[in-house]
């Protein structure tokens, strides 16, 4: 029976009595599995062993409040121990390492691992300086642990708290991923799936422990202004425009004198012609801010969101539109039901130009967050 088979049988025996399993038996299994990993070289067996250790480490954490170490000994030791006798060029076989040396090799590995743990606890991990992550594909470090997703969630191209964040797809609970980085507030986690697809998910849905999350590097997120239609998460703090709304508004320097089209001089009997905007007129862009939001006082399943449209460019005088209808002012009320998001098309007209974009607002109901 191989070392992996022995550890797997012990794992199954512990599972049969999970509720009654003694904490000492669980911790003993974790220590034994970490040490025996030096004799397990098959990548699939090592992945299964990591998954077993993460499960039992969570059991220890729930019962004692301490998350034990689960790092496996490197498999390179196993190759030196269990490599069979191979013939050399002269025809003589190389004898395998004597079994009497095995305890010394394993003991040396445990000592080195203990010294590494002490070093990390005293001086911390050396991390490279974080840089922009949105423009490149983040890859997990070699040997990084896989994490199973604890809840079904959306995968975004950037932190979902940003107004320009776009949904790349939906990940089902149990899907495995590598944790790469986090936002400074720890609310969003950058991951790479086993298929090497990178994106951002809610840290609360990831299943990654808080102490592990804090050890990840804080990524610097670069937010590029764009007029491309994007799905916009609903603000979760106060009933005013979120920080993401303000950050994405393109700040263009105001003109000293707004350009106002003037009729060209004409001869008697000719109709005046209104000129087109000059070549140096500012490009028109439309944006929005959330004014207030909340549930209906008469129907707990209904909700409303009041938005204010803003614009830059053109001639600094604007006419706003929503879903093809011209507004009398710059505010519009969006009505929704339950947890369903609502999409509207907003637009603006100014200085001979027109622009529109699609906006998706999520439900602000507490049960939908």
C-alpha positions as CSV (number, residue, x, y, z in Angstrom):
1,X,0.0,0.0,0.0
2,X,1.4,3.4,-1.0
3,X,1.7,6.3,1.5
4,X,-1.1,8.1,-0.4
5,X,-3.4,5.1,-0.1
6,X,-2.7,4.9,3.7
7,X,-3.4,8.7,4.1
8,X,-6.6,8.4,2.0
9,X,-7.9,5.5,4.1
10,X,-7.2,7.4,7.3
11,X,-9.0,10.5,5.9
12,X,-12.1,8.3,5.1
13,X,-12.1,6.9,8.6
14,X,-12.0,10.4,10.1
15,X,-14.9,11.4,7.8
16,X,-17.0,8.6,9.1
17,X,-16.8,10.1,12.6
18,X,-16.4,13.7,11.7
19,X,-18.7,15.0,14.5
20,X,-17.0,12.8,17.1
21,X,-13.5,13.0,15.7
22,X,-11.0,14.0,18.4
23,X,-9.2,17.2,17.7
24,X,-5.9,15.5,18.5
25,X,-6.5,12.8,15.9
26,X,-7.3,15.4,13.2
27,X,-4.1,17.5,14.0
28,X,-2.1,14.3,14.0
29,X,-3.4,13.4,10.6
30,X,-2.5,16.9,9.3
31,X,1.1,16.6,10.6
32,X,1.5,13.1,9.3
33,X,0.1,14.0,5.8
34,X,2.4,17.0,5.5
35,X,5.4,14.8,6.4
36,X,4.4,11.8,4.2
37,X,4.0,14.2,1.2
38,X,7.7,14.0,0.7
39,X,7.1,10.4,-0.5
40,X,4.2,11.3,-2.8
41,X,5.3,12.6,-6.2
42,X,2.1,12.2,-8.3
43,X,0.6,15.7,-8.9
44,X,-3.0,14.5,-8.8
45,X,-2.4,12.7,-5.5
46,X,-0.7,15.8,-4.1
47,X,-3.7,17.9,-5.2
48,X,-6.1,15.5,-3.5
49,X,-3.9,15.6,-0.3
50,X,-4.0,19.4,-0.3
51,X,-7.8,19.3,-0.5
52,X,-8.0,16.8,2.4
53,X,-5.7,19.1,4.5
54,X,-7.8,22.2,3.7
55,X,-10.9,20.4,4.9
56,X,-9.4,19.2,8.2
57,X,-7.7,22.6,8.7
58,X,-11.1,24.3,8.5
59,X,-12.4,21.7,11.1
60,X,-9.5,22.6,13.5
61,X,-10.1,26.3,12.9
62,X,-13.9,26.0,13.7
63,X,-13.1,24.1,16.9
64,X,-10.0,25.9,18.2
65,X,-9.9,29.3,16.4
66,X,-6.4,28.4,15.0
67,X,-5.7,27.6,11.4
68,X,-2.9,25.0,11.2
69,X,-0.2,24.9,8.6
70,X,-1.1,22.8,5.6
71,X,2.0,23.2,3.3
72,X,3.2,19.9,1.9
73,X,6.9,18.8,1.9
74,X,8.4,19.1,-1.6
75,X,8.0,15.9,-3.7
76,X,11.7,16.1,-4.7
77,X,12.6,14.2,-1.6
78,X,10.3,11.3,-2.7
79,X,12.2,10.9,-5.9
80,X,15.4,10.5,-4.0
81,X,13.9,8.0,-1.6
82,X,11.8,5.8,-3.8
83,X,13.6,5.8,-7.2
84,X,14.2,2.1,-8.1
85,X,17.6,0.8,-9.0
86,X,18.4,1.8,-12.5
87,X,21.2,0.4,-14.7
88,X,24.1,2.7,-15.5
89,X,25.9,2.7,-18.8
90,X,28.2,-0.1,-17.6
91,X,25.3,-2.3,-16.8
92,X,25.5,-2.1,-13.0
93,X,22.4,-1.1,-11.0
94,X,22.3,1.9,-8.7
95,X,21.0,0.8,-5.2
96,X,18.2,2.8,-3.7
97,X,18.7,4.9,-0.6
98,X,18.7,2.6,2.5
99,X,15.5,2.7,4.5
100,X,17.4,3.5,7.6
101,X,18.1,7.0,6.3
102,X,14.4,7.8,5.6
103,X,13.6,9.1,9.1
104,X,16.6,11.4,8.9
105,X,15.6,12.8,5.6
106,X,12.0,13.3,6.7
107,X,13.2,14.8,10.0
108,X,15.5,17.2,8.1
109,X,12.6,18.3,5.9
110,X,10.4,19.0,9.0
111,X,13.2,21.0,10.6
112,X,13.6,23.1,7.4
113,X,9.8,23.7,7.2
114,X,9.7,24.7,10.9
115,X,12.6,27.2,10.3
116,X,10.7,28.6,7.2
117,X,7.5,29.1,9.3
118,X,9.5,30.9,12.0
119,X,11.1,33.1,9.4
120,X,7.8,34.0,7.8
121,X,6.2,34.8,11.2
122,X,9.1,37.1,12.1
123,X,9.8,38.9,8.9
124,X,6.8,38.3,6.7
125,X,6.7,37.2,3.0
126,X,8.7,39.1,0.4
127,X,6.2,40.3,-2.1
128,X,6.8,42.2,-5.3
129,X,5.5,45.8,-5.5
130,X,1.9,45.7,-6.8
131,X,1.4,47.1,-10.3
132,X,-1.5,47.6,-12.6
133,X,-3.4,44.3,-13.0
134,X,-6.2,45.1,-15.4
135,X,-4.1,45.1,-18.5
136,X,-2.4,41.8,-18.1
137,X,-3.3,38.2,-17.2
138,X,-2.4,37.4,-13.6
139,X,-0.9,33.9,-13.1
140,X,-0.7,32.0,-9.9
141,X,2.6,31.3,-8.3
142,X,4.1,27.8,-8.9
143,X,2.7,25.4,-6.3
144,X,-0.1,27.7,-5.2
145,X,-3.1,26.1,-3.5
146,X,-6.4,25.7,-5.3
147,X,-9.6,27.0,-3.5
148,X,-13.1,25.7,-4.1
149,X,-15.7,28.4,-4.6
150,X,-18.1,28.5,-1.6
151,X,-21.0,30.1,-3.4
152,X,-22.1,30.7,-7.0
153,X,-21.0,34.2,-8.0
154,X,-20.3,36.5,-11.0
155,X,-16.8,36.9,-12.5
156,X,-15.9,40.5,-13.3
157,X,-13.1,42.0,-15.5
158,X,-12.3,44.4,-12.6
159,X,-13.5,44.9,-9.0
160,X,-17.3,45.0,-9.1
161,X,-17.4,48.1,-7.0
162,X,-16.1,50.1,-10.0
163,X,-18.8,51.6,-12.3
164,X,-17.1,50.3,-15.5
165,X,-16.9,46.7,-14.2
166,X,-18.2,44.2,-16.7
167,X,-19.4,40.6,-16.0
168,X,-17.3,38.0,-17.8
169,X,-19.4,35.0,-16.7
170,X,-20.8,33.1,-13.8
171,X,-18.9,30.6,-11.7
172,X,-20.7,27.8,-10.0
173,X,-20.1,26.8,-6.3
174,X,-17.3,24.3,-6.0
175,X,-15.3,25.6,-9.0
176,X,-11.6,25.6,-8.2
177,X,-9.4,28.7,-8.6
178,X,-6.1,30.2,-7.5
179,X,-6.1,33.4,-5.4
180,X,-3.8,36.0,-6.9
181,X,-4.5,39.4,-5.3
182,X,-7.1,41.5,-3.5
183,X,-8.4,45.1,-3.3
184,X,-7.0,47.3,-0.5
185,X,-10.3,47.0,1.4
186,X,-10.3,43.2,1.0
187,X,-13.8,43.2,-0.4
188,X,-12.8,41.8,-3.9
189,X,-10.5,39.0,-4.8
190,X,-8.5,38.6,-8.1
191,X,-8.4,34.9,-9.2
192,X,-7.2,32.7,-12.0
193,X,-9.3,29.7,-12.8
194,X,-7.8,26.3,-13.6
195,X,-8.5,27.2,-17.3
196,X,-6.2,30.3,-16.9
197,X,-9.1,32.8,-17.0
198,X,-8.5,35.8,-14.8
199,X,-11.1,38.1,-13.1
200,X,-12.5,39.5,-9.9
201,X,-15.1,37.9,-7.5
202,X,-16.5,38.9,-4.2
203,X,-14.2,37.8,-1.4
204,X,-17.2,36.9,0.7
205,X,-18.2,34.3,-1.9
206,X,-14.7,32.9,-2.4
207,X,-14.4,30.7,0.7
208,X,-10.8,32.0,1.3
209,X,-10.1,32.4,5.0
210,X,-9.6,36.0,6.3
211,X,-6.0,35.2,7.5
212,X,-5.1,33.9,4.0
213,X,-6.8,36.8,2.3
214,X,-4.8,39.3,4.3
215,X,-1.5,37.7,3.1
216,X,-2.4,38.3,-0.6
217,X,-0.9,41.4,-2.3
218,X,-3.1,44.5,-2.6
219,X,-3.5,45.1,-6.3
220,X,-3.4,48.6,-7.8
221,X,-6.5,48.8,-10.0
222,X,-6.3,51.1,-13.1
223,X,-9.8,52.5,-14.0
224,X,-10.1,53.5,-17.6
225,X,-12.8,55.9,-18.6
226,X,-15.1,54.6,-21.3
227,X,-18.4,55.2,-22.9
228,X,-18.9,51.5,-23.8
229,X,-22.1,50.0,-22.2
230,X,-21.2,48.3,-19.0
231,X,-23.0,46.6,-16.1
232,X,-22.9,48.8,-13.1
233,X,-23.1,47.4,-9.5
234,X,-25.4,49.3,-7.2
235,X,-23.8,51.5,-4.5
236,X,-23.9,49.9,-1.0
237,X,-23.0,52.8,1.4
238,X,-25.0,56.0,1.5
239,X,-27.8,57.1,-0.8
240,X,-25.6,59.3,-3.0
241,X,-23.4,58.8,-6.0
242,X,-20.7,56.2,-5.3
243,X,-17.0,56.8,-5.5
244,X,-16.9,54.8,-8.7
245,X,-19.5,57.1,-10.3
246,X,-17.4,60.2,-9.6
247,X,-14.1,58.6,-10.6
248,X,-15.2,57.6,-14.1
249,X,-16.5,61.0,-15.1
250,X,-13.9,62.3,-17.6
251,X,-12.6,65.7,-16.3
252,X,-12.1,67.9,-19.3
253,X,-10.9,71.5,-18.8
254,X,-13.7,74.0,-19.2
255,X,-13.5,76.3,-22.2
256,X,-13.0,80.0,-21.3
257,X,-15.9,80.9,-23.7
258,X,-18.5,78.3,-24.5
259,X,-19.0,77.8,-28.3
260,X,-22.4,79.0,-29.3
261,X,-23.4,78.5,-33.0
262,X,-24.3,81.8,-34.7
263,X,-26.1,82.1,-38.0
264,X,-23.8,83.1,-40.9
265,X,-24.5,86.4,-42.6
266,X,-26.7,86.0,-45.6
267,X,-27.9,88.1,-48.5
268,X,-31.5,89.3,-48.7
269,X,-33.9,86.5,-49.5
270,X,-31.6,83.7,-48.4
271,X,-32.2,81.5,-45.3
272,X,-29.6,81.7,-42.5
273,X,-27.3,78.6,-42.2
274,X,-26.3,77.3,-38.7
275,X,-22.7,76.2,-38.8
276,X,-21.5,72.8,-37.5
277,X,-19.3,72.7,-34.4
278,X,-15.7,73.8,-35.1
279,X,-13.0,71.0,-35.3
280,X,-11.7,71.9,-31.8
281,X,-15.1,71.4,-30.0
282,X,-14.9,69.1,-27.0
283,X,-16.2,65.5,-27.6
284,X,-19.6,65.0,-26.0
285,X,-19.9,62.3,-23.2
286,X,-22.8,61.4,-21.0
287,X,-22.6,60.0,-17.5
288,X,-24.8,59.6,-14.4
289,X,-24.9,59.7,-10.6
290,X,-27.1,57.9,-8.1
291,X,-29.1,60.4,-6.1
292,X,-31.1,58.1,-3.9
293,X,-32.5,54.5,-3.8
294,X,-34.5,52.1,-1.7
295,X,-37.6,49.9,-1.4
296,X,-41.2,50.9,-1.9
297,X,-43.1,51.7,1.4
298,X,-46.1,49.9,-0.1
299,X,-44.5,46.8,-1.7
300,X,-41.5,45.1,-0.1
301,X,-40.6,43.5,-3.5
302,X,-40.5,46.8,-5.4
303,X,-37.6,49.3,-5.4
304,X,-36.7,52.6,-7.0
305,X,-33.5,54.4,-7.9
306,X,-33.2,58.1,-8.7
307,X,-30.3,59.0,-11.1
308,X,-29.0,62.4,-12.2
309,X,-27.6,62.7,-15.7
310,X,-24.4,64.7,-16.3
311,X,-22.3,65.4,-19.4
312,X,-19.1,67.0,-20.6
313,X,-18.1,68.5,-23.9
314,X,-20.3,70.0,-26.6
315,X,-21.2,73.6,-26.0
316,X,-21.8,73.2,-22.2
317,X,-25.6,73.2,-22.7
318,X,-27.3,69.8,-22.6
319,X,-30.6,68.1,-23.4
320,X,-30.9,64.7,-21.7
321,X,-32.7,61.6,-22.9
322,X,-33.7,58.2,-21.4
323,X,-35.0,55.3,-23.5
324,X,-35.6,57.7,-26.4
325,X,-37.7,60.2,-24.4
326,X,-36.5,63.7,-23.8
327,X,-36.3,64.8,-20.1
328,X,-37.5,68.1,-18.8
329,X,-34.5,68.2,-16.5
330,X,-31.6,66.0,-15.6
331,X,-33.1,63.4,-13.2
332,X,-34.9,60.1,-13.9
333,X,-36.5,57.5,-11.7
334,X,-35.9,53.8,-12.4
335,X,-38.4,51.3,-11.1
336,X,-37.5,47.6,-10.4
337,X,-38.9,44.4,-8.8
338,X,-37.2,42.0,-6.5
339,X,-33.6,41.2,-7.3
340,X,-33.9,41.7,-11.1
341,X,-31.6,44.4,-12.5
342,X,-33.0,47.1,-14.8
343,X,-31.2,48.4,-17.9
344,X,-31.9,51.8,-19.4
345,X,-30.4,53.8,-22.3
346,X,-29.3,57.3,-21.4
347,X,-28.2,60.0,-23.9
348,X,-27.3,63.7,-24.3
349,X,-27.5,66.3,-27.1
350,X,-25.2,69.4,-27.2
351,X,-23.4,71.6,-29.7
352,X,-24.5,69.7,-32.7
353,X,-23.5,66.3,-31.2
354,X,-25.4,63.4,-29.7
355,X,-24.2,60.4,-27.6
356,X,-25.9,57.5,-25.7
357,X,-24.9,54.6,-23.6
358,X,-26.6,51.6,-21.8
359,X,-26.6,51.5,-18.0
360,X,-27.6,48.5,-15.8
361,X,-28.7,49.2,-12.2
362,X,-28.8,46.4,-9.7
363,X,-31.5,45.9,-7.1
364,X,-30.8,47.8,-3.8
365,X,-32.9,45.4,-1.7
366,X,-30.9,44.0,1.2
367,X,-31.6,40.4,0.4
368,X,-30.1,40.9,-3.1
369,X,-26.7,42.1,-1.9
